[in-house]
Amino acid sequence: MSSLIIIGAGPGGYKTALHAAKHGLKVTIFEAGHVGGTCLNVGCIPTKTYVHSASFAEAVERQPQVVEQLRGGVETLLSHPNITLVRERASFVDAHTVETPSGQRYTAENIIIATGSSTKYIPVEGVDSPYVVDSTGLLALKELPKRLCIIGAGVIGMEFASVFNRFGSEVTVVEFLKECLPAIDSDIAKRLRKQMEKQGIKFYMGAGVKSLSPATVPDGSPTGSISVTFEQKGKELSVEADVVLMATGRKPNTEGLNLEALGITLERNGAIPVNEHFEIENCKSSNCKCYAIGDVNGRQMLAHAAEYQGLHVVNHILGIEDHIRFDVMPAAIFTTPEAACVGPSEDQLKEAAVPFECHKAFFRANGKALAMGETEGMVKLCCEPNEGRLLSCHAYGAHAADLVQEATAYITLGATLSQLRETVHIHPTLSEILIETN
């Protein structure tokens, strides 16, 4: 009997396994696919390899090399003497027992579900066309599409739009909402979109996709491409593409877990409901010590969120107090230029009637940005009145993620804007933009 069973070896699962093993717990972790999960194999890491490649051909060549190297590192981590890796799926028998397709049963006092998420397709005609792919399918292409249509202007859609535009594809983005990146401050999101439009990307905002169908010439013969039909401001429009990327969100992976054995009722979005310690809330089994971390609980669908949720679960099991602030969760979008955020946007603060003041600074006034030739960008800091406690930081521009990461530390510690400004910053650096806000 193990101390802990973990179902899924993505970033949440394997980091949690290692943390538990280092604290003396005996861990059994199940993974039917490659270790590392979506993020390492077909998500964050391959995408960032594309972001930092000079051409499509270079990206296609480098991607498997980077993934295989990192995957090998995860395999090494999981060879810890306190960890047993079972390369099969696992489903529940009861709150302390799981079973594999081969019929083997494993028991543990505590079980963590870390099965991640998968692409959520919108229910429209033609969505099953071979010309329609998700991010995994797009990363598997060996030839650069001449025309790429992306449905969805969230993180995945915007990153791929930026990358494939730079590679030379003609990129069109169709988004149902009126602005891209809803988690980012609307002012910054709009500025980023306008900058991407200058780079040649075509956006149709407030557009609802109606159908996907094979494109044809006047005599009705297929052209070998696909037509995306959508409605915008009461008008029906269409664009043709060689490939359509479905980037309309993610759904929790719960299929095949046999959660019925626990009597669990999923939330409306398909997520597993959890409490502040990520314990499954409505488990009907007696003495249930089951947890759900990462995308599968639908709270914060980020790889680093999954990692820290897993660390907290192990600490909770061991009775170790930690001070992880899950209400302070930074995120980044690796477009050109980057965008990043932590904390509520200005619009969200207004909607919640929270007293605040907003301070802005622009890259064009920063010496390092000018020297780098990266003058497009802005930082927006929100704090309590009179330069009080920092509430949020939203930014776009070169190394925006690094700037937001610094602000995250101040917000986590409850620091004020005045304290940030009194912190000596190296000159010349982009981080000086944070203390140049007014």
Secondary structure as UniProt FT lines:
FT   STRAND          2..7
FT   HELIX           11..22
FT   TURN            23..24
FT   STRAND          27..30
FT   TURN            35..36
FT   HELIX           37..42
FT   HELIX           44..51
FT   HELIX           56..77
FT   TURN            78..79
FT   TURN            81..82
FT   STRAND          83..86
FT   STRAND          91..94
FT   TURN            95..96
FT   STRAND          97..99
FT   TURN            101..102
FT   STRAND          105..113
FT   STRAND          117..119
FT   TURN            126..128
FT   TURN            130..131
FT   STRAND          132..133
FT   HELIX           135..139
FT   STRAND          147..151
FT   HELIX           155..167
FT   STRAND          170..174
FT   TURN            182..183
FT   HELIX           186..198
FT   TURN            199..200
FT   STRAND          202..204
FT   STRAND          207..216
FT   TURN            218..219
FT   STRAND          222..232
FT   TURN            233..234
FT   STRAND          235..241
FT   STRAND          243..246
FT   STRAND          250..252
FT   TURN            255..256
FT   HELIX           259..262
FT   TURN            268..269
FT   TURN            276..277
FT   STRAND          279..280
FT   TURN            281..282
FT   TURN            286..287
FT   STRAND          290..292
FT   HELIX           294..297
FT   HELIX           303..318
FT   TURN            326..327
FT   STRAND          331..333
FT   STRAND          339..342
FT   HELIX           346..351
FT   TURN            352..353
FT   STRAND          357..362
FT   HELIX           363..365
FT   HELIX           367..372
FT   STRAND          378..383
FT   TURN            385..387
FT   STRAND          389..396
FT   TURN            398..399
FT   HELIX           400..412
FT   TURN            413..414
FT   HELIX           417..421
FT   TURN            430..431
FT   HELIX           432..435
//
